[in-house]
Amino acid sequence: MIITTTPSIEGKTIVEYKGIVFGEVVAGVNFMKDFAAGLSNFFGGRSSTYEEELISARTAAIAELQNRAYSLGANAVVGIDVDYEVLGENNGMLMVTASGTSVVYK
């Protein structure tokens, strides 16, 4: 399945629009990750623990979006957008939402 941020697929013709699809993931950030990220913040540098959590959540959200598009009979999703939010008391939860338009192309 083709998944792209562009509104079209180069060299292909979209023949049917199946609808907007979403993939959502809400992940908790635990104490150890917060502690390790705090050390990175204090000493400087990148926080690989948070980066890994973001990558994992984004990958899962896009996979969920792809599965939903597939269940509608689509063979591509165009116009993908990925959003990140923090939720919960003390911002302890990370929400990643991927959205796009499921389509059939030839």
Secondary structure per residue as TSV (DSSP state, phi and psi in degrees):
chain	resnum	aa	ss	phi	psi
A	1	M	-	360.0	134.0
A	2	I	E	-85.0	131.4
A	3	I	E	-127.8	122.4
A	4	T	-	-144.1	152.9
A	5	T	S	-82.4	-12.9
A	6	T	S	-79.4	157.3
A	7	P	S	-79.9	-5.5
A	8	S	S	-144.3	173.7
A	9	I	-	-119.1	115.2
A	10	E	T	-56.6	129.5
A	11	G	T	80.8	1.7
A	12	K	-	-124.0	156.2
A	13	T	-	-113.1	123.8
A	14	I	E	-75.9	123.0
A	15	V	E	-107.7	-14.3
A	16	E	E	-157.3	138.4
A	17	Y	E	-103.4	124.3
A	18	K	E	-95.6	-18.0
A	19	G	E	126.2	170.3
A	20	I	E	-77.4	136.2
A	21	V	E	-124.2	153.4
A	22	F	E	-131.8	153.6
A	23	G	E	-134.3	125.9
A	24	E	E	-125.0	140.4
A	25	V	E	-137.2	131.0
A	26	V	E	-118.3	119.2
A	27	A	E	-121.9	138.7
A	28	G	E	-84.7	143.3
A	29	V	-	-105.8	117.9
A	30	N	-	-86.4	174.0
A	31	F	H	-57.3	-43.9
A	32	M	H	-64.8	-39.2
A	33	K	H	-66.4	-41.2
A	34	D	H	-61.1	-42.6
A	35	F	H	-63.5	-47.6
A	36	A	H	-63.7	-40.3
A	37	A	H	-66.1	-36.4
A	38	G	H	-62.8	-38.1
A	39	L	H	-64.5	-41.8
A	40	S	H	-62.8	-39.6
A	41	N	H	-65.4	-42.1
A	42	F	H	-68.1	-46.5
A	43	F	H	-90.2	-10.4
A	44	G	-	92.2	162.8
A	45	G	S	103.7	-178.3
A	46	R	-	-87.6	151.5
A	47	S	-	-100.2	96.4
A	48	S	H	-64.9	-28.5
A	49	T	H	-65.1	-45.4
A	50	Y	H	-70.9	-37.1
A	51	E	H	-61.0	-42.9
A	52	E	H	-62.8	-40.6
A	53	E	H	-64.2	-43.1
A	54	L	H	-61.9	-46.1
A	55	I	H	-61.3	-45.3
A	56	S	H	-63.0	-45.7
A	57	A	H	-66.0	-42.1
A	58	R	H	-63.9	-44.1
A	59	T	H	-60.4	-43.4
A	60	A	H	-66.4	-40.4
A	61	A	H	-65.2	-41.2
A	62	I	H	-68.7	-37.6
A	63	A	H	-63.8	-40.7
A	64	E	H	-64.8	-43.0
A	65	L	H	-59.2	-45.2
A	66	Q	H	-61.2	-44.2
A	67	N	H	-62.1	-40.0
A	68	R	H	-67.8	-38.7
A	69	A	H	-64.7	-44.0
A	70	Y	H	-59.3	-41.0
A	71	S	H	-66.8	-20.0
A	72	L	T	-87.9	-4.8
A	73	G	T	91.5	13.6
A	74	A	-	-82.1	156.1
A	75	N	S	-121.0	10.1
A	76	A	E	-161.4	160.4
A	77	V	E	-131.2	125.0
A	78	V	E	-112.4	161.8
A	79	G	E	65.7	34.2
A	80	I	E	-61.8	137.3
A	81	D	E	-133.8	136.2
A	82	V	E	-119.2	127.1
A	83	D	E	-120.7	148.9
A	84	Y	E	-124.0	138.9
A	85	E	E	-141.9	154.0
A	86	V	E	-107.8	141.1
A	87	L	E	-132.4	169.8
A	88	G	S	84.5	169.4
A	89	E	G	-63.3	133.1
A	90	N	G	62.5	21.9
A	91	N	G	51.8	43.1
A	92	G	-	-87.0	1.4
A	93	M	E	-124.0	143.0
A	94	L	E	-112.5	126.9
A	95	M	E	-113.2	129.5
A	96	V	E	-120.1	127.3
A	97	T	E	-123.0	127.5
A	98	A	E	-113.1	134.3
A	99	S	E	-137.6	156.0
A	100	G	E	-175.9	179.0
A	101	T	E	-105.0	122.3
A	102	S	E	-81.0	135.5
A	103	V	E	-140.6	165.8
A	104	V	E	-115.7	131.1
A	105	Y	E	-122.2	160.6
A	106	K	-	-117.1	360.0
